Amino acid sequence: MRPLSAMVKANLKMSVRNRTALFWNLAFPAIFILIFGAVFGDDDVNFTVGVAGSESALREAVVGALRDNDAFTVEVGSEAAERRALEDGDRAVVVVFGPSPQGGAETLPPVTLLYDNAAGPNALVATGVVRQVITGVAGAGGPTLPITEQGVTTADITFIDFFVPGILAMSLMNSGVIGLSTAFVTYRERGILRRMKVTPFPISSFILARVLSQMIVAIAQSVILAGMAVLIFGLDIRGSLPLVLLVILIGALAFLAIGFAISGFARNVETAASYANLVTFPMLFLSGVFFGIDSAPAWLRPITRVLPLSYLVDALREPMTRGKGIEAIWVDLVVLVVTFVVAMAFAIRFFRWDARGTG
């Protein structure tokens, strides 16, 4: 038993010392729990619900029930105004009450739940919760309450139109942060940077060549992914293609700079990969890539606005999905440029020629 016990202890020590394995087996699932718990498991999650249509006792009761629930912010207006707010992303659901039928108390007015086709999972969750509130107000065993659900958008936007820009942004982030950081640390560990230092070829040109090649790869993969979505799912790119390419270039530069900065203070490939994952995974789920963050807890929303990926997602989604121009995304582009400048400053400050840390 003693040799077996010694072997078990040795394997446990090796497992603990394997930081990459620890990350994927422990920290990675923990990040998922923390992020999704913060977004979906908090009591402070809030949906903005618009109410419109004919006045009735049912409408007053539903508005009262929604306002008594902290999960809802209720706005009452005309149907046209509430539809515009829904299309602009300012409402999760719009409840439209039809006229009261000529049947006395035995019948209830029809209700239509309007939601944004492009909102994806958020729309399904919000619509389901509002439907539960309305049916609860109507009461079990009472008159039949006709409820219909209708997806609306101004430009016939599908979920794939909403989804693809987020995937492109995710691809650019992963390529820049994970790809570049691990590549440069590999160069340092193998002594390539140290050998480049003593050659006539400038290190700045070496770094520039790596960045340019990475940018070419980023543009190529973006074109391939978008083209695949167009051919298979009918993705409709409504805005200016040159503007979309400009956003891809600026976004790629911003995340390449972050990857370069990580490579500066990472000791080896293992730590570089861990740092890169720690940077990218929170952004992946808190930047609106897969679902909108409007329904996230109020305390979490300001945090999402400091993540560079959220600005890249917006900068791609506005022209691609809604056909808007640079006037709608110039703030996003400025933030990405600032991210590039700050990250490059860190990268230059912590740049090392070799694994021993000589500069």
KEKE-3310 file (N, C-alpha, C; in steps of 0.2 Angstrom, whole numbers, plus 5000, padded with zeros to 4 digits):
npx = (5004:5010:5019:5008:5001:5012:5012:5000:5001:5011:5005:4994:5002:5007:4996:4991:5001:5000:4995:4987:4978:4972:4965:4956:4949:4944:4944:4938:4925:4920:4920:4910:4899:4899:4897:4885:4877:4877:4871:4858:4854:4851:4840:4838:4836:4829:4816:4810:4794:4782:4766:4751:4736:4718:4709:4705:4698:4706:4718:4722:4723:4734:4744:4746:4750:4762:4770:4771:4780:4797:4805:4801:4800:4788:4781:4769:4760:4756:4751:4759:4770:4776:4779:4789:4799:4801:4807:4818:4825:4823:4813:4808:4797:4781:4765:4750:4733:4718:4702:4688:4678:4661:4654:4652:4656:4661:4670:4686:4697:4707:4725:4740:4757:4771:4787:4805:4811:4825:4831:4833:4837:4834:4822:4813:4813:4809:4796:4789:4789:4781:4769:4766:4763:4752:4742:4741:4735:4723:4718:4715:4704:4695:4687:4691:4707:4713:4729:4741:4757:4769:4782:4792:4800:4809:4816:4815:4823:4833:4837:4849:4855:4857:4866:4877:4887:4891:4898:4908:4915:4919:4928:4938:4943:4948:4957:4966:4970:4972:4979:4990:4997:5001:5009:5020:5026:5030:5040:5049:5052:5059:5070:5070:5067:5078:5088:5084:5087:5101:5103:5104:5091:5077:5069:5057:5052:5050:5040:5030:5028:5022:5011:5004:5002:4994:4983:4979:4975:4964:4955:4953:4947:4935:4929:4926:4918:4907:4903:4900:4888:4880:4878:4873:4863:4857:4861:4859:4868:4866:4872:4886:4899:4913:4914:4911:4923:4932:4929:4932:4946:4950:4946:4953:4966:4965:4963:4974:4984:4981:4984:4997:5002:4999:5008:5020:5021:5019:5026:5028:5021:5011:5006:5003:4992:4983:4981:4976:4964:4958:4955:4948:4936:4927:4923:4917:4905:4899:4897:4887:4888:4881:4868:4857:4862:4854:4844:4851:4857:4855:4867:4877:4877:4885:4898:4899:4900:4913:4921:4931:4926:4912:4911:4916:4907:4895:4899:4900:4888:4878:4880:4880:4868:4858:4860:4866:4877:4893:4891:4884:4892:4904:4908:4911:4921:4931:4933:4939:4951:4957:4959:4968:4979:4982:4984:4995:5005:5006:5011:5024:5030:5032:5039:5050:5065:5069:5066:5072:5070:5077:5079)
npy = (4994:5006:5010:5013:5023:5033:5035:5040:5052:5059:5060:5069:5080:5084:5087:5098:5107:5109:5122:5126:5115:5116:5128:5126:5115:5120:5135:5139:5133:5140:5153:5153:5150:5161:5172:5169:5167:5180:5187:5181:5175:5185:5194:5207:5208:5216:5220:5231:5236:5240:5247:5247:5252:5248:5255:5246:5236:5225:5229:5239:5232:5223:5232:5237:5226:5223:5234:5233:5223:5221:5217:5223:5237:5249:5257:5267:5271:5277:5265:5266:5273:5265:5254:5259:5262:5249:5244:5252:5246:5249:5243:5228:5220:5224:5226:5225:5229:5224:5230:5229:5215:5212:5205:5205:5201:5189:5187:5192:5206:5204:5201:5206:5202:5210:5208:5209:5202:5200:5200:5187:5175:5184:5190:5179:5175:5187:5188:5177:5178:5190:5185:5176:5184:5191:5181:5177:5188:5188:5176:5159:5147:5157:5168:5165:5170:5177:5177:5182:5181:5191:5194:5208:5219:5233:5232:5219:5211:5196:5183:5178:5189:5197:5189:5186:5197:5198:5186:5188:5198:5191:5182:5190:5195:5183:5179:5190:5192:5179:5172:5180:5183:5171:5167:5176:5174:5161:5163:5170:5161:5151:5158:5166:5179:5185:5181:5188:5201:5203:5203:5212:5214:5224:5224:5230:5229:5216:5213:5221:5214:5203:5208:5213:5202:5195:5203:5202:5188:5190:5198:5190:5178:5184:5188:5175:5170:5178:5177:5164:5164:5172:5164:5152:5155:5166:5179:5197:5210:5226:5239:5250:5242:5245:5253:5243:5235:5244:5245:5231:5231:5241:5235:5223:5228:5234:5222:5215:5222:5221:5207:5208:5215:5206:5196:5202:5202:5189:5174:5162:5151:5144:5152:5163:5159:5156:5169:5176:5169:5172:5186:5186:5177:5183:5194:5188:5184:5195:5205:5206:5197:5184:5186:5200:5213:5221:5217:5213:5214:5230:5234:5228:5232:5245:5239:5231:5240:5245:5235:5231:5223:5224:5237:5234:5224:5232:5241:5234:5228:5238:5245:5233:5226:5236:5245:5257:5272:5279:5289:5284:5275:5281:5284:5271:5267:5276:5272:5260:5263:5270:5260:5252:5261:5262:5249:5246:5254:5248:5236:5240:5245:5233:5224:5211:5204:5190:5175:5177:5190:5201:5217)
npz = (5000:5003:4992:4983:4990:4989:4976:4973:4981:4973:4961:4965:4968:4956:4949:4956:4953:4940:4932:4921:4919:4932:4930:4919:4925:4937:4939:4927:4926:4938:4934:4925:4934:4942:4933:4926:4936:4942:4931:4929:4941:4950:4961:4957:4944:4930:4919:4907:4903:4892:4891:4882:4872:4873:4887:4902:4915:4917:4912:4921:4932:4928:4926:4939:4945:4939:4942:4956:4957:4959:4948:4936:4926:4922:4908:4902:4887:4870:4858:4846:4850:4860:4852:4844:4854:4858:4846:4846:4856:4869:4877:4884:4883:4875:4880:4873:4875:4869:4864:4875:4875:4869:4881:4894:4911:4908:4898:4893:4888:4873:4873:4867:4866:4862:4856:4853:4838:4837:4849:4855:4867:4878:4875:4875:4889:4895:4889:4894:4908:4909:4904:4913:4924:4919:4917:4930:4936:4929:4934:4939:4932:4929:4917:4900:4894:4880:4874:4864:4856:4847:4837:4833:4822:4815:4803:4799:4806:4810:4822:4819:4812:4823:4830:4823:4822:4835:4837:4827:4834:4845:4839:4835:4847:4853:4844:4844:4858:4864:4854:4850:4863:4868:4857:4857:4869:4868:4858:4866:4876:4868:4864:4853:4852:4859:4850:4839:4843:4842:4829:4812:4809:4813:4829:4830:4818:4817:4826:4821:4809:4814:4820:4809:4801:4810:4809:4796:4796:4805:4798:4787:4793:4798:4787:4781:4791:4791:4778:4777:4786:4778:4766:4771:4782:4777:4781:4783:4778:4782:4783:4778:4770:4769:4781:4791:4789:4793:4807:4810:4808:4818:4830:4829:4831:4844:4852:4849:4854:4868:4869:4867:4878:4888:4885:4889:4903:4906:4912:4906:4893:4898:4909:4902:4894:4904:4909:4898:4896:4908:4905:4893:4895:4905:4897:4886:4891:4896:4888:4878:4868:4866:4871:4875:4887:4894:4903:4914:4931:4939:4946:4939:4926:4924:4925:4913:4904:4904:4898:4884:4874:4873:4867:4854:4850:4849:4840:4828:4827:4825:4812:4804:4808:4809:4800:4802:4802:4804:4813:4823:4830:4834:4846:4852:4843:4847:4860:4858:4851:4861:4870:4863:4863:4877:4881:4872:4878:4891:4886:4880:4891:4899:4891:4887:4883:4884:4894:4906:4909:4905:4899)
capx = (5000:5015:5020:5002:5000:5017:5011:4994:5003:5015:5000:4991:5006:5008:4989:4991:5006:4998:4990:4983:4973:4968:4961:4951:4945:4941:4942:4934:4918:4918:4919:4903:4894:4899:4894:4878:4873:4876:4866:4852:4852:4850:4834:4837:4835:4824:4814:4806:4788:4778:4759:4747:4730:4712:4709:4700:4699:4711:4724:4724:4726:4740:4749:4747:4754:4769:4773:4772:4786:4803:4808:4798:4799:4782:4780:4762:4760:4752:4754:4764:4776:4779:4782:4796:4803:4803:4812:4825:4829:4821:4808:4809:4791:4776:4759:4745:4727:4713:4695:4684:4672:4654:4652:4651:4662:4663:4675:4692:4700:4713:4731:4746:4764:4776:4794:4810:4814:4832:4833:4835:4834:4831:4815:4809:4813:4804:4789:4787:4788:4776:4763:4764:4760:4745:4738:4740:4730:4716:4715:4714:4697:4690:4686:4697:4711:4717:4735:4746:4764:4771:4789:4792:4806:4808:4820:4815:4830:4832:4842:4856:4858:4859:4870:4884:4892:4894:4903:4914:4919:4922:4933:4943:4946:4951:4963:4971:4972:4975:4984:4996:5000:5005:5014:5026:5029:5033:5046:5053:5055:5063:5075:5069:5067:5085:5092:5083:5090:5108:5103:5102:5084:5075:5064:5051:5049:5048:5034:5025:5026:5018:5004:5001:5000:4988:4977:4977:4971:4958:4951:4951:4942:4929:4925:4924:4912:4901:4901:4896:4882:4876:4876:4869:4857:4854:4863:4858:4872:4863:4876:4892:4905:4920:4913:4912:4930:4936:4928:4936:4953:4952:4944:4958:4972:4964:4964:4981:4988:4980:4988:5004:5003:4999:5014:5025:5022:5018:5032:5028:5015:5005:5003:5000:4986:4979:4980:4972:4958:4955:4953:4943:4930:4922:4920:4913:4898:4896:4898:4882:4889:4876:4862:4858:4864:4849:4840:4856:4856:4858:4874:4881:4877:4891:4904:4899:4902:4921:4924:4932:4922:4905:4911:4917:4900:4891:4902:4899:4881:4874:4880:4878:4861:4853:4862:4868:4883:4899:4889:4881:4897:4910:4911:4914:4928:4936:4935:4943:4957:4960:4961:4974:4985:4984:4987:5002:5009:5008:5015:5030:5033:5033:5042:5056:5068:5070:5063:5075:5067:5082:5076)
capy = (5000:5012:5013:5016:5030:5038:5037:5045:5059:5062:5063:5075:5086:5086:5090:5105:5111:5110:5128:5126:5110:5119:5133:5123:5111:5123:5142:5140:5132:5145:5159:5152:5151:5168:5176:5167:5169:5187:5190:5178:5173:5190:5196:5214:5208:5221:5221:5237:5233:5245:5245:5251:5249:5250:5254:5241:5234:5220:5233:5243:5227:5221:5238:5238:5220:5224:5240:5230:5218:5225:5215:5227:5245:5250:5263:5267:5276:5274:5259:5268:5276:5259:5250:5263:5261:5242:5243:5255:5242:5252:5239:5221:5218:5228:5223:5229:5227:5225:5233:5224:5212:5213:5199:5206:5199:5182:5188:5197:5209:5200:5204:5204:5203:5211:5207:5210:5196:5200:5200:5181:5172:5189:5191:5173:5175:5192:5187:5171:5181:5194:5181:5173:5189:5193:5175:5177:5193:5185:5171:5152:5145:5162:5169:5164:5176:5176:5180:5180:5184:5193:5197:5214:5223:5238:5230:5212:5208:5190:5182:5177:5196:5200:5185:5185:5203:5196:5180:5191:5202:5186:5179:5195:5195:5177:5179:5195:5191:5172:5170:5184:5183:5164:5167:5180:5171:5155:5166:5172:5154:5148:5162:5169:5187:5186:5181:5194:5207:5204:5203:5218:5215:5228:5220:5233:5227:5209:5214:5224:5209:5198:5211:5214:5195:5193:5207:5199:5182:5192:5200:5184:5174:5188:5188:5169:5168:5182:5174:5157:5166:5175:5159:5147:5157:5172:5185:5203:5216:5232:5245:5250:5237:5249:5254:5236:5233:5249:5242:5225:5233:5245:5230:5219:5232:5234:5216:5213:5226:5218:5201:5210:5217:5200:5193:5206:5200:5182:5171:5156:5150:5142:5158:5168:5156:5157:5177:5177:5166:5176:5192:5185:5174:5187:5198:5184:5183:5201:5210:5206:5193:5179:5189:5207:5214:5226:5214:5212:5218:5237:5235:5225:5236:5249:5235:5229:5246:5246:5230:5233:5219:5227:5242:5231:5221:5238:5245:5229:5227:5244:5245:5226:5224:5241:5249:5264:5275:5281:5294:5280:5271:5284:5283:5264:5267:5280:5268:5255:5266:5272:5253:5251:5265:5260:5242:5246:5257:5243:5231:5242:5245:5226:5220:5207:5200:5183:5172:5179:5196:5206:5221)
capz = (5000:5003:4985:4980:4993:4987:4969:4974:4983:4968:4956:4967:4968:4949:4947:4959:4950:4933:4933:4916:4921:4937:4927:4915:4929:4943:4938:4921:4928:4943:4931:4922:4939:4944:4928:4924:4943:4942:4926:4929:4947:4955:4962:4955:4937:4928:4912:4905:4900:4889:4891:4878:4870:4876:4895:4905:4922:4917:4910:4927:4937:4926:4927:4946:4947:4936:4946:4963:4956:4957:4942:4931:4926:4918:4905:4898:4882:4865:4854:4841:4854:4863:4847:4843:4860:4858:4841:4848:4861:4876:4880:4883:4880:4875:4881:4870:4877:4864:4866:4879:4870:4872:4884:4901:4915:4907:4893:4894:4882:4870:4875:4863:4869:4857:4858:4847:4836:4837:4856:4856:4874:4883:4873:4877:4896:4897:4887:4898:4914:4909:4902:4920:4928:4916:4918:4937:4937:4927:4939:4937:4932:4927:4910:4895:4892:4874:4874:4858:4855:4841:4836:4828:4821:4809:4797:4798:4809:4813:4828:4816:4811:4830:4833:4820:4824:4842:4835:4824:4839:4849:4836:4835:4853:4854:4840:4847:4865:4866:4849:4850:4869:4868:4852:4859:4875:4864:4855:4871:4879:4863:4863:4846:4853:4861:4844:4835:4846:4840:4821:4810:4808:4819:4833:4829:4811:4818:4830:4816:4804:4818:4821:4802:4799:4814:4807:4790:4798:4808:4793:4783:4797:4799:4780:4781:4796:4789:4771:4779:4788:4772:4762:4775:4785:4774:4785:4779:4781:4780:4783:4774:4771:4772:4789:4795:4789:4798:4814:4811:4809:4824:4835:4829:4834:4851:4856:4848:4859:4874:4869:4867:4884:4892:4884:4892:4910:4907:4913:4901:4889:4903:4912:4896:4892:4909:4909:4892:4897:4913:4902:4888:4897:4907:4892:4882:4893:4899:4883:4873:4862:4865:4873:4877:4894:4896:4908:4919:4937:4938:4948:4934:4919:4923:4924:4906:4899:4904:4894:4877:4869:4872:4862:4848:4848:4847:4833:4823:4827:4823:4805:4801:4809:4809:4794:4804:4800:4809:4819:4829:4833:4834:4853:4852:4840:4851:4866:4855:4850:4868:4873:4859:4866:4884:4881:4870:4883:4895:4882:4879:4898:4902:4886:4889:4877:4886:4899:4912:4911:4904:4894)
cpx = (5004:5017:5014:5001:5005:5015:5005:4996:5007:5010:4996:4995:5007:5001:4989:4996:5005:4993:4985:4977:4969:4963:4955:4946:4941:4939:4938:4927:4916:4917:4912:4898:4893:4895:4887:4874:4872:4871:4859:4849:4850:4843:4833:4837:4829:4822:4809:4800:4784:4771:4755:4740:4724:4712:4704:4702:4705:4718:4726:4727:4733:4746:4751:4752:4761:4773:4775:4778:4792:4807:4806:4798:4794:4782:4773:4762:4755:4755:4760:4771:4779:4782:4789:4801:4806:4808:4818:4828:4827:4816:4809:4803:4786:4769:4753:4738:4722:4707:4692:4678:4666:4651:4652:4658:4665:4668:4680:4694:4706:4719:4736:4752:4768:4783:4799:4812:4821:4835:4835:4832:4831:4824:4810:4808:4808:4797:4786:4785:4782:4769:4761:4760:4753:4740:4736:4735:4723:4713:4714:4707:4692:4689:4692:4700:4715:4723:4739:4752:4766:4778:4789:4799:4805:4811:4820:4821:4829:4837:4849:4859:4860:4865:4877:4889:4895:4899:4909:4918:4922:4928:4939:4947:4950:4958:4969:4974:4976:4980:4990:5000:5004:5010:5021:5029:5033:5040:5051:5056:5060:5069:5075:5070:5074:5089:5091:5086:5097:5109:5102:5095:5081:5069:5057:5048:5047:5041:5029:5023:5021:5011:5001:4998:4994:4982:4974:4972:4964:4953:4948:4946:4935:4925:4923:4918:4906:4899:4897:4889:4877:4874:4871:4862:4854:4855:4862:4863:4870:4867:4882:4898:4911:4920:4914:4919:4934:4935:4932:4943:4955:4951:4950:4964:4971:4965:4971:4985:4987:4984:4995:5006:5003:5006:5020:5026:5021:5025:5033:5022:5009:5002:5000:4993:4981:4976:4975:4965:4954:4952:4947:4936:4925:4919:4916:4906:4895:4896:4892:4883:4883:4869:4863:4859:4859:4845:4845:4855:4859:4865:4879:4882:4883:4897:4904:4901:4909:4924:4924:4927:4915:4905:4912:4910:4896:4893:4901:4891:4877:4875:4878:4871:4856:4855:4864:4875:4888:4896:4886:4886:4904:4913:4914:4921:4933:4938:4940:4950:4961:4963:4967:4980:4987:4987:4994:5007:5011:5013:5023:5034:5035:5037:5048:5058:5068:5066:5066:5073:5072:5079:5081)
cpy = (5006:5014:5016:5023:5035:5040:5042:5052:5063:5064:5069:5081:5088:5089:5097:5110:5113:5116:5128:5121:5113:5124:5130:5118:5114:5131:5143:5139:5138:5151:5159:5153:5158:5173:5175:5168:5176:5190:5187:5176:5178:5192:5203:5214:5212:5221:5227:5235:5239:5242:5250:5248:5251:5250:5249:5240:5229:5224:5236:5238:5224:5226:5238:5232:5220:5229:5238:5225:5222:5223:5218:5234:5246:5256:5262:5273:5273:5268:5260:5270:5270:5254:5253:5261:5253:5241:5246:5251:5245:5249:5232:5218:5224:5224:5227:5226:5229:5228:5227:5221:5213:5206:5199:5204:5192:5182:5193:5200:5205:5204:5201:5206:5204:5211:5208:5204:5195:5199:5193:5178:5177:5190:5185:5173:5181:5191:5182:5174:5186:5191:5178:5178:5191:5187:5175:5182:5191:5180:5164:5151:5151:5162:5167:5170:5174:5180:5178:5184:5185:5196:5202:5217:5228:5235:5223:5209:5201:5189:5181:5184:5199:5196:5185:5191:5201:5191:5183:5194:5197:5183:5184:5195:5189:5177:5184:5193:5184:5171:5174:5183:5176:5164:5170:5177:5164:5158:5168:5166:5151:5152:5166:5176:5189:5186:5186:5200:5208:5203:5210:5220:5219:5224:5223:5231:5219:5209:5216:5219:5204:5201:5211:5207:5193:5197:5204:5192:5184:5194:5194:5179:5178:5188:5181:5167:5172:5179:5168:5159:5168:5169:5154:5149:5164:5179:5191:5208:5222:5238:5245:5245:5240:5251:5248:5234:5237:5246:5236:5227:5236:5240:5225:5222:5232:5228:5213:5216:5223:5211:5202:5212:5211:5196:5196:5204:5193:5178:5165:5155:5148:5148:5163:5165:5157:5165:5178:5175:5170:5183:5191:5182:5178:5192:5195:5184:5189:5207:5210:5201:5188:5182:5196:5207:5219:5224:5212:5216:5225:5238:5233:5228:5241:5245:5233:5234:5248:5240:5232:5229:5221:5233:5239:5228:5227:5240:5240:5228:5232:5245:5238:5225:5229:5246:5256:5266:5276:5285:5290:5276:5274:5284:5276:5264:5271:5276:5263:5257:5268:5265:5251:5255:5263:5253:5242:5249:5252:5238:5233:5243:5238:5222:5217:5204:5192:5181:5175:5186:5202:5210:5224)
cpz = (5000:4997:4982:4983:4990:4980:4969:4975:4977:4963:4958:4967:4961:4947:4950:4955:4943:4933:4927:4917:4927:4934:4924:4919:4935:4941:4933:4923:4934:4940:4928:4928:4941:4939:4927:4931:4943:4937:4927:4936:4952:4955:4959:4947:4935:4921:4912:4901:4898:4889:4887:4876:4874:4884:4897:4912:4922:4916:4917:4932:4935:4927:4934:4948:4945:4940:4953:4963:4955:4951:4936:4932:4920:4915:4901:4893:4876:4861:4850:4845:4857:4858:4845:4848:4860:4852:4842:4854:4868:4880:4879:4880:4880:4876:4878:4872:4871:4868:4870:4875:4874:4875:4891:4905:4913:4902:4895:4888:4879:4872:4870:4866:4863:4860:4852:4845:4836:4844:4858:4863:4878:4881:4876:4885:4898:4895:4892:4905:4914:4908:4909:4924:4926:4918:4926:4939:4935:4931:4936:4937:4931:4920:4906:4893:4886:4874:4868:4858:4848:4841:4831:4828:4815:4803:4796:4800:4812:4818:4825:4814:4817:4832:4830:4821:4831:4841:4832:4829:4844:4846:4835:4841:4855:4850:4842:4854:4866:4861:4850:4857:4870:4863:4854:4865:4873:4861:4860:4874:4874:4861:4856:4847:4854:4855:4839:4837:4843:4832:4819:4809:4814:4822:4831:4822:4812:4822:4825:4811:4808:4818:4814:4800:4803:4811:4800:4791:4801:4803:4789:4787:4798:4792:4779:4785:4793:4782:4773:4781:4783:4768:4765:4778:4783:4778:4780:4782:4778:4779:4778:4775:4772:4779:4793:4795:4793:4805:4815:4812:4816:4830:4835:4833:4842:4855:4854:4853:4866:4875:4870:4874:4889:4891:4887:4899:4911:4907:4908:4897:4893:4906:4907:4894:4898:4910:4904:4893:4903:4910:4897:4890:4900:4902:4887:4884:4896:4894:4877:4867:4860:4866:4875:4885:4897:4902:4914:4925:4936:4940:4943:4928:4918:4922:4916:4902:4900:4900:4887:4872:4868:4867:4855:4845:4846:4840:4827:4822:4824:4815:4802:4802:4807:4803:4796:4802:4806:4815:4824:4833:4835:4842:4854:4849:4844:4857:4864:4854:4856:4871:4869:4862:4873:4884:4878:4874:4888:4892:4882:4886:4900:4897:4889:4883:4878:4892:4906:4914:4909:4898:4889)
residu = (MET:ARG:PRO:LEU:SER:ALA:MET:VAL:LYS:ALA:ASN:LEU:LYS:MET:SER:VAL:ARG:ASN:ARG:THR:ALA:LEU:PHE:TRP:ASN:LEU:ALA:PHE:PRO:ALA:ILE:PHE:ILE:LEU:ILE:PHE:GLY:ALA:VAL:PHE:GLY:ASP:ASP:ASP:VAL:ASN:PHE:THR:VAL:GLY:VAL:ALA:GLY:SER:GLU:SER:ALA:LEU:ARG:GLU:ALA:VAL:VAL:GLY:ALA:LEU:ARG:ASP:ASN:ASP:ALA:PHE:THR:VAL:GLU:VAL:GLY:SER:GLU:ALA:ALA:GLU:ARG:ARG:ALA:LEU:GLU:ASP:GLY:ASP:ARG:ALA:VAL:VAL:VAL:VAL:PHE:GLY:PRO:SER:PRO:GLN:GLY:GLY:ALA:GLU:THR:LEU:PRO:PRO:VAL:THR:LEU:LEU:TYR:ASP:ASN:ALA:ALA:GLY:PRO:ASN:ALA:LEU:VAL:ALA:THR:GLY:VAL:VAL:ARG:GLN:VAL:ILE:THR:GLY:VAL:ALA:GLY:ALA:GLY:GLY:PRO:THR:LEU:PRO:ILE:THR:GLU:GLN:GLY:VAL:THR:THR:ALA:ASP:ILE:THR:PHE:ILE:ASP:PHE:PHE:VAL:PRO:GLY:ILE:LEU:ALA:MET:SER:LEU:MET:ASN:SER:GLY:VAL:ILE:GLY:LEU:SER:THR:ALA:PHE:VAL:THR:TYR:ARG:GLU:ARG:GLY:ILE:LEU:ARG:ARG:MET:LYS:VAL:THR:PRO:PHE:PRO:ILE:SER:SER:PHE:ILE:LEU:ALA:ARG:VAL:LEU:SER:GLN:MET:ILE:VAL:ALA:ILE:ALA:GLN:SER:VAL:ILE:LEU:ALA:GLY:MET:ALA:VAL:LEU:ILE:PHE:GLY:LEU:ASP:ILE:ARG:GLY:SER:LEU:PRO:LEU:VAL:LEU:LEU:VAL:ILE:LEU:ILE:GLY:ALA:LEU:ALA:PHE:LEU:ALA:ILE:GLY:PHE:ALA:ILE:SER:GLY:PHE:ALA:ARG:ASN:VAL:GLU:THR:ALA:ALA:SER:TYR:ALA:ASN:LEU:VAL:THR:PHE:PRO:MET:LEU:PHE:LEU:SER:GLY:VAL:PHE:PHE:GLY:ILE:ASP:SER:ALA:PRO:ALA:TRP:LEU:ARG:PRO:ILE:THR:ARG:VAL:LEU:PRO:LEU:SER:TYR:LEU:VAL:ASP:ALA:LEU:ARG:GLU:PRO:MET:THR:ARG:GLY:LYS:GLY:ILE:GLU:ALA:ILE:TRP:VAL:ASP:LEU:VAL:VAL:LEU:VAL:VAL:THR:PHE:VAL:VAL:ALA:MET:ALA:PHE:ALA:ILE:ARG:PHE:PHE:ARG:TRP:ASP:ALA:ARG:GLY:THR:GLY)
# end
